[in-house]
Amino acid sequence: MRLLRQEVTVTPQGDWAEIGLIEVYQNVTALRQEVVCYFSLPESAVVTGLWLGPSARPRTSLCLSYFPAPAAQAVYRNEVRRQIDPALVEQIGPRQYRLRIFPIDPQQIEYEPNSLRGTIQEGEPLYMWLTYRTLAVEGAWPLPQMSQKLNVFWDDATVRLLNGQPLALGAAADEIWLPASAPAANAGAPATHRVDFPATAGHRPPAQRSPAARPAGQGAPGRGARSLAQHGRSAGRARGVVRAPANAPQHRRSD
């Protein structure tokens, strides 16, 4: 798959930013293809959107949904069987993600009437839009870093932009997917952020026990305790899959 265009937009929001990545793929073969990318983000980042469609604007009918593993893989396979454009982003580690996109339509051959001569028509471009939020790291906005790519390439003809300006990647442009970060000239001072999760109906917080009521052999509070970050890393990861709602017109492909 040829990467026709890659555009990164950064929208600062104080000490964090909303970052969007648009990539446009084109199939240069005669068969439908799938693109798979493994990339990393900092632990402070969270994926907020994933869209797939025939234009640079995300379609409201193709939205981000979350499924626990292995339900996400099952949904993805089901959408592939139904020939509906799916895209799946999985968090497979504390910082590691896997992005899968299918199908990217192939080239077509149009034959002249009453003739065996044909003309190859380029495959239709397919747009992928990924958004995430992240805190500034050492005065810069971290960008996704690819560790492995399958079935996609870019070359000198690929348009690559950062906030509307050409990316200066130098001699390594054929090897680098994205620079490590984008300048954060407008980043605000680090601030404390609080998130309040709604209480589950019927759930009561556990009663606090006094030290005297603690079972024998159990250490004092905090001793050997795991940090919130450690709990987050060990928790089950949510998976996102792009799919069309049942009441929305579905984008189908035909051979």
C-alpha positions as CSV (number, residue, x, y, z in Angstrom):
1,M,0.0,0.0,0.0
2,R,1.3,3.4,-0.9
3,L,1.0,6.2,1.7
4,L,-0.2,9.1,-0.4
5,R,-0.5,11.7,2.4
6,Q,0.2,12.0,6.1
7,E,-0.9,15.0,8.1
8,V,-0.5,15.7,11.8
9,T,-2.4,18.5,13.6
10,V,-1.7,19.6,17.1
11,T,-4.2,21.6,19.1
12,P,-2.8,22.7,22.5
13,Q,-5.1,22.8,25.5
14,G,-2.8,24.1,28.2
15,D,-0.5,21.4,29.4
16,W,-2.1,18.8,27.2
17,A,-2.9,18.7,23.5
18,E,-5.4,17.0,21.1
19,I,-3.3,15.5,18.3
20,G,-4.8,14.2,15.0
21,L,-3.1,11.9,12.5
22,I,-4.6,11.6,9.0
23,E,-3.2,9.1,6.6
24,V,-4.3,8.4,3.0
25,Y,-3.7,4.9,1.5
26,Q,-3.8,3.7,-2.0
27,N,-3.7,0.1,-3.2
28,V,-1.2,-0.4,-6.0
29,T,-2.1,-4.1,-6.5
30,A,-5.0,-6.1,-8.0
31,L,-6.1,-7.5,-4.7
32,R,-7.7,-6.1,-1.6
33,Q,-5.2,-5.4,1.1
34,E,-4.9,-4.9,4.8
35,V,-2.5,-2.5,6.5
36,V,-1.1,-3.3,10.0
37,C,1.0,-0.9,12.1
38,Y,2.5,-1.4,15.5
39,F,3.3,1.9,17.3
40,S,3.9,3.4,20.7
41,L,2.5,6.3,22.7
42,P,3.5,7.6,26.1
43,E,1.5,6.2,29.1
44,S,-0.1,9.6,29.6
45,A,-1.7,9.4,26.1
46,V,-5.2,8.2,25.5
47,V,-6.8,7.4,22.1
48,T,-10.0,9.4,21.6
49,G,-11.1,8.7,18.0
50,L,-10.6,6.4,15.0
51,W,-12.4,6.9,11.7
52,L,-12.1,5.4,8.2
53,G,-13.7,6.6,5.0
54,P,-13.4,8.0,1.5
55,S,-12.7,11.6,2.6
56,A,-10.5,13.6,5.1
57,R,-13.5,14.4,7.3
58,P,-14.5,11.7,9.7
59,R,-18.0,10.3,9.2
60,T,-20.4,10.3,12.1
61,S,-21.7,6.9,10.9
62,L,-18.3,5.4,11.5
63,C,-17.4,6.0,15.1
64,L,-15.1,4.7,17.8
65,S,-16.5,1.9,20.0
66,Y,-14.7,0.0,22.8
67,F,-14.8,-3.7,23.4
68,P,-13.0,-5.9,25.8
69,A,-10.6,-8.5,24.4
70,P,-11.1,-10.8,22.6
71,A,-14.5,-9.2,21.6
72,A,-12.7,-6.5,19.6
73,Q,-11.0,-9.1,17.4
74,A,-14.3,-11.0,16.9
75,V,-16.0,-7.7,15.8
76,Y,-13.2,-6.9,13.4
77,R,-13.3,-10.3,11.8
78,N,-17.1,-10.1,11.5
79,E,-16.9,-6.7,9.8
80,V,-14.3,-8.1,7.4
81,R,-16.6,-11.0,6.4
82,R,-19.5,-8.5,5.8
83,Q,-17.1,-6.4,3.5
84,I,-17.7,-3.3,5.6
85,D,-14.7,-1.0,6.1
86,P,-13.4,-1.7,9.7
87,A,-10.4,-0.3,11.5
88,L,-9.2,-1.6,14.8
89,V,-6.8,-0.1,17.3
90,E,-5.7,-2.2,20.2
91,Q,-3.6,-1.4,23.2
92,I,-1.4,-4.5,23.5
93,G,0.9,-3.1,26.2
94,P,1.5,-0.2,28.6
95,R,2.6,2.0,25.6
96,Q,2.2,-0.3,22.6
97,Y,-0.7,-0.2,20.1
98,R,-1.7,-2.2,17.0
99,L,-3.7,-0.6,14.1
100,R,-5.4,-2.7,11.5
101,I,-7.2,-1.4,8.4
102,F,-9.1,-3.4,5.9
103,P,-10.1,-3.5,3.0
104,I,-8.1,-1.1,0.8
105,D,-9.7,-1.5,-2.6
106,P,-7.5,-2.7,-5.5
107,Q,-6.7,-1.2,-8.9
108,Q,-9.4,-1.8,-11.6
109,I,-9.1,-2.6,-15.3
110,E,-11.5,-0.9,-17.7
111,Y,-11.7,-2.6,-21.0
112,E,-12.6,-0.8,-24.2
113,P,-15.8,-2.0,-26.0
114,N,-15.3,-4.9,-28.4
115,S,-11.6,-4.9,-27.5
116,L,-9.2,-6.8,-25.2
117,R,-7.3,-3.7,-24.5
118,G,-7.8,-2.3,-21.0
119,T,-6.7,0.7,-18.9
120,I,-5.6,0.4,-15.3
121,Q,-7.5,2.6,-13.0
122,E,-5.8,3.6,-9.7
123,G,-7.4,2.3,-6.5
124,E,-9.6,4.7,-4.6
125,P,-7.8,6.5,-1.7
126,L,-8.8,5.5,1.7
127,Y,-8.6,8.0,4.6
128,M,-7.7,7.0,8.2
129,W,-8.1,9.5,11.0
130,L,-6.7,8.8,14.5
131,T,-6.9,11.2,17.4
132,Y,-5.4,11.1,20.9
133,R,-4.7,13.3,23.8
134,T,-1.4,13.6,25.6
135,L,0.5,15.6,28.1
136,A,3.6,17.6,27.1
137,V,6.9,15.7,27.6
138,E,10.0,17.7,28.1
139,G,8.6,20.7,26.3
140,A,7.3,18.8,23.3
141,W,4.2,16.9,22.2
142,P,5.0,13.2,21.7
143,L,4.0,11.7,18.4
144,P,3.4,8.0,17.6
145,Q,6.5,6.0,17.0
146,M,6.2,3.0,14.7
147,S,8.0,-0.2,15.7
148,Q,6.7,-2.4,12.8
149,K,4.7,-1.9,9.7
150,L,3.1,-4.5,7.4
151,N,2.0,-3.8,3.8
152,V,2.5,-0.1,3.6
153,F,5.3,2.2,2.2
154,W,6.0,5.8,1.6
155,D,8.3,7.6,-0.8
156,D,9.4,11.0,-2.0
157,A,6.0,11.6,-3.5
158,T,4.2,11.2,-0.2
159,V,2.9,14.5,1.2
160,R,3.8,14.8,4.8
161,L,2.6,17.8,6.9
162,L,2.7,19.0,10.5
163,N,0.2,21.8,11.2
164,G,0.0,22.5,7.5
165,Q,3.8,22.8,7.1
166,P,6.0,20.3,5.3
167,L,7.8,17.9,7.7
168,A,11.6,18.2,7.5
169,L,12.8,14.7,7.9
170,G,16.0,14.9,5.9
171,A,17.8,11.9,4.4
172,A,16.0,9.5,6.7
173,A,12.6,10.4,5.3
174,D,12.2,7.0,3.7
175,E,12.7,5.3,7.0
176,I,11.0,7.6,9.6
177,W,7.2,7.3,9.9
178,L,6.9,10.4,12.2
179,P,9.4,12.6,14.1
180,A,9.6,11.8,17.9
181,S,7.7,14.9,18.8
182,A,6.3,18.2,17.7
183,P,7.4,21.6,19.3
184,A,5.2,22.7,22.2
185,A,5.8,26.4,22.2
186,N,2.3,27.1,23.6
187,A,2.3,24.4,26.2
188,G,1.1,25.6,29.6
189,A,2.7,24.9,32.9
190,P,2.0,21.4,34.3
191,A,-1.3,21.3,36.3
192,T,-3.1,18.8,38.4
193,H,-6.0,17.0,36.6
194,R,-8.8,15.3,38.4
195,V,-11.3,12.8,37.0
196,D,-14.4,11.7,39.0
197,F,-15.8,8.4,37.9
198,P,-19.6,8.0,38.5
199,A,-20.4,5.5,41.3
200,T,-22.0,2.2,40.2
201,A,-25.6,1.9,41.2
202,G,-25.9,-0.2,44.4
203,H,-22.2,-0.1,45.0
204,R,-20.9,1.0,48.4
205,P,-17.2,1.7,49.1
206,P,-15.6,-0.8,51.4
207,A,-15.5,0.1,55.0
208,Q,-12.2,1.2,56.4
209,R,-10.7,-1.0,59.0
210,S,-8.6,0.1,61.9
211,P,-5.0,-1.1,62.2
212,A,-6.2,-3.3,65.1
213,A,-8.7,-5.1,62.9
214,R,-6.1,-5.9,60.2
215,P,-5.5,-9.7,59.9
216,A,-2.2,-10.9,61.3
217,G,0.7,-10.8,59.0
218,Q,-0.7,-7.9,56.9
219,G,1.6,-4.9,56.6
220,A,0.8,-1.3,57.4
221,P,-1.1,0.7,54.8
222,G,1.2,1.7,51.9
223,R,3.8,-1.0,52.6
224,G,4.2,-3.0,49.5
225,A,1.2,-1.2,48.0
226,R,1.1,-0.7,44.2
227,S,0.9,2.7,42.7
228,L,-2.1,3.9,40.7
229,A,0.1,3.8,37.5
230,Q,1.0,0.1,38.2
231,H,-2.6,-0.8,38.7
232,G,-3.4,0.9,35.4
233,R,-0.7,-1.0,33.6
234,S,-1.9,-4.3,34.9
235,A,-5.6,-3.6,34.2
236,G,-7.4,-5.1,31.2
237,R,-7.0,-2.9,28.1
238,A,-10.0,-1.5,26.3
239,R,-10.0,-2.1,22.5
240,G,-11.6,0.2,20.0
241,V,-13.1,-0.8,16.7
242,V,-14.6,1.4,14.0
243,R,-18.0,0.2,12.9
244,A,-21.2,1.6,11.5
245,P,-24.3,1.8,13.8
246,A,-27.2,-0.4,12.9
247,N,-29.3,2.6,11.9
248,A,-26.6,4.3,9.8
249,P,-26.0,3.7,6.1
250,Q,-23.1,1.3,5.8
251,H,-20.2,1.9,3.5
252,R,-19.9,-1.3,1.5
253,R,-17.4,-2.3,-1.1
254,S,-18.0,-4.4,-4.2
255,D,-15.5,-6.2,-6.3
